[in-house]
């Protein structure tokens, strides 16, 4: 049996988010925490591909799920974002773990790029005709990464592919540094939370593109 899959729950009356604390990017939201956990479990086979790219073993059939902490969600949670820093996010990060977290973030970006590259420009619309097309999703993810970088004390644009690559390299270099659990650059995000927030956003939209590339 692998180590327990530690989960953090943040919940509002109408929205809950569940995040795997040791596996950046594995997070799902739903109306209740039970439904969010169901969606997280359903996403595990997809996530296993990302873990393998990062050089990690993640067996979707061998996970001992354990909710280790929960907090009342905020406006970000209600909006649909894993918004809160968990108590466990403030745990120290040694050199080996820092390298691991960065590798998973890098693999999440690689998965987003792979899926986007193989998708059509026009994606299937939602039941009310909504949803961005593929290039707009790419712009959104890259723009969000530039905003995330500022929370890490970095300033990078994301208008060109070269700028995106430079931004990602700077973020990964920051995440590879050991940490005592304090917010990076004296701002808001500890390393563990930064890794899981950035990886979640990339994978959430990667899987959105993948799902909306298929017939309805």
PyMOL commands that set and color helices and strands:
alter all, ss='L'
color gray80, all
select helices_A, chain A and resi 33-53+75-79+87-90+95-117+134-151+161-175+184-186+191-212
alter helices_A, ss='H'
color red, helices_A
select strands_A, chain A and resi 5-11+16-20+27-30+65-72
alter strands_A, ss='S'
color yellow, strands_A
deselect
rebuild
show_as cartoon
